[in-house]
Amino acid sequence: MPAMYDAAVPTITRALTNLIHVLEKGAAHAEAKKIEPSVLVNARLYPDMFPLSKQVQIASDVSKIGTARLAQAEPPKYDDDEKTFAELIERVKKTIAFLGTLKPEQFEDGSRAVTFPTQTDPRTWPGSRYLFQRVLPNVFFHCATAYDILRHNGVEIGKADFLGPLD
């Protein structure tokens, strides 16, 4: 049913598009301030947290794998080897391109069971629960954390950059 598609694909595509914008601002900030870009790409909010690069990789993975599970499609596999802003941006663009291949008819009304791994045991939930309680919160968490890392490091970004333009 299109409702699940509408809740998943356009919402995640928008979050990832805004993430690209934030990453572009991070790259421009590094250039303008003469900061080695790898300093920002490897920056963390706290020592036991993942760096910016891993936040972007996880946002990408949750987006493509989560929607693929809902659509019963095979997600693309990416190596987690991005070391530059350009490589991170390219990864997010590839993820958005994959989302663009998914069709509304691949999504059902949310009752289809989705099995996914957790840190303990695999879980099986209705698709709607999986989307609203697992996929979307994870995408937003990792996009927000990437934003927070850059903002914490002086990149001039604000809420409007995270949310994107009002259409």
C-alpha positions in Angstrom: 0.0 0.0 0.0 1.3 3.4 -0.9 0.9 4.7 2.7 3.9 2.7 3.9 5.9 3.8 0.9 5.0 7.4 1.5 6.0 7.2 5.1 9.3 5.5 4.3 10.9 6.5 0.9 10.1 10.3 0.7 10.8 10.8 4.4 14.2 9.1 4.3 15.1 10.6 1.0 14.5 14.1 2.4 16.6 13.3 5.6 19.5 12.0 3.4 19.2 15.0 1.0 19.5 17.3 4.0 22.4 15.3 5.3 24.2 15.9 2.0 23.6 19.6 2.4 25.1 19.5 6.0 28.1 17.5 4.8 28.7 20.0 2.0 28.7 22.8 4.5 31.2 20.8 6.6 33.5 20.5 3.6 33.2 24.2 2.8 33.9 25.0 6.5 37.1 22.9 6.5 38.3 24.6 3.3 37.4 28.1 4.5 39.0 27.7 7.9 42.0 25.7 6.5 41.1 22.7 8.7 42.3 19.3 7.4 39.0 17.7 6.4 39.9 14.4 8.0 39.7 16.1 11.3 36.0 16.7 10.9 35.3 13.4 9.1 36.9 11.6 12.1 35.4 13.9 14.8 33.3 12.5 17.6 31.0 14.0 20.2 32.5 11.8 22.8 35.3 9.2 22.8 33.0 6.2 23.0 30.8 7.4 20.1 31.2 6.7 16.4 32.9 9.4 14.3 31.1 11.5 11.6 32.1 9.0 8.9 30.5 6.1 10.7 27.3 8.1 11.5 26.9 8.7 7.8 27.6 5.1 6.9 25.0 3.9 9.5 22.4 6.4 8.3 22.9 5.1 4.8 22.8 1.4 5.8 19.6 1.8 7.9 18.0 3.7 5.0 18.8 1.2 2.3 18.5 -2.0 4.3 15.4 -1.0 6.2 13.4 0.1 3.1 14.7 -3.0 1.3 13.3 -5.3 4.0 9.9 -3.5 3.8 9.9 -3.7 0.0 11.2 -7.3 -0.1 14.1 -6.1 -2.2 17.9 -6.7 -2.1 19.8 -3.6 -0.8 23.1 -2.7 -2.4 26.2 -3.4 -0.4 28.7 -0.7 0.3 32.2 -1.0 1.8 32.6 1.2 4.8 35.7 2.9 3.5 34.8 6.5 3.0 37.4 8.9 4.3 36.5 12.2 2.7 33.5 14.4 2.6 33.2 13.7 -1.2 33.1 10.0 -0.6 30.5 10.3 2.2 28.4 12.5 0.0 28.7 10.0 -2.9 27.6 7.2 -0.6 24.5 9.1 0.5 23.7 9.9 -3.1 23.9 6.2 -4.0 21.6 5.4 -1.2 19.1 8.0 -2.4 19.4 6.5 -5.9 18.6 3.1 -4.5 15.5 4.4 -2.7 14.4 5.9 -6.0 14.2 2.4 -7.5 11.6 1.2 -4.9 8.0 1.4 -6.0 4.9 2.0 -3.9 3.5 -1.4 -4.9 6.4 -3.2 -3.3 5.2 -1.9 0.1 2.1 -3.4 1.7 -0.1 -2.0 4.4 2.4 -2.6 7.1 1.1 -6.0 8.2 3.9 -7.9 6.4 6.3 -9.4 8.9 9.8 -8.1 8.9 12.6 -10.0 10.6 15.7 -8.0 11.5 18.8 -8.6 13.6 19.4 -6.9 17.0 22.3 -7.0 19.4 20.8 -10.0 21.1 18.4 -12.1 19.0 16.6 -11.5 15.7 13.1 -9.9 16.0 10.1 -10.2 13.8 7.7 -7.3 13.8 4.9 -6.1 11.5 6.4 -3.8 8.8 4.7 -0.7 10.2 6.1 -1.2 13.6 9.6 -1.9 12.1 9.4 1.3 10.1 8.1 3.6 12.8 9.9 2.2 15.8 13.2 1.1 14.3 14.1 2.5 10.8 12.9 6.1 11.0 14.2 6.7 14.5 17.6 5.3 13.5 17.9 7.3 10.3 17.1 10.5 12.2 19.4 9.6 15.1 22.4 9.1 12.9 21.6 12.1 10.7 21.2 14.3 13.8 24.4 13.0 15.3 26.3 13.8 12.1 24.8 17.3 12.2 25.7 17.6 15.9 29.3 16.6 15.3 29.8 19.2 12.6 28.0 21.9 14.6 30.0 21.1 17.7 33.1 21.6 15.6 32.1 25.1 14.5 30.3 24.5 11.2 27.7 27.2 10.8 24.6 25.1 10.4 21.2 25.4 12.0 17.9 23.7 12.4 16.9 24.8 8.9 19.9 22.9 7.4 18.8 19.7 9.2 15.1 20.1 8.3 15.6 21.4 4.8 13.6 23.9 2.8 9.8 24.2 3.3 8.3 23.0 0.0 
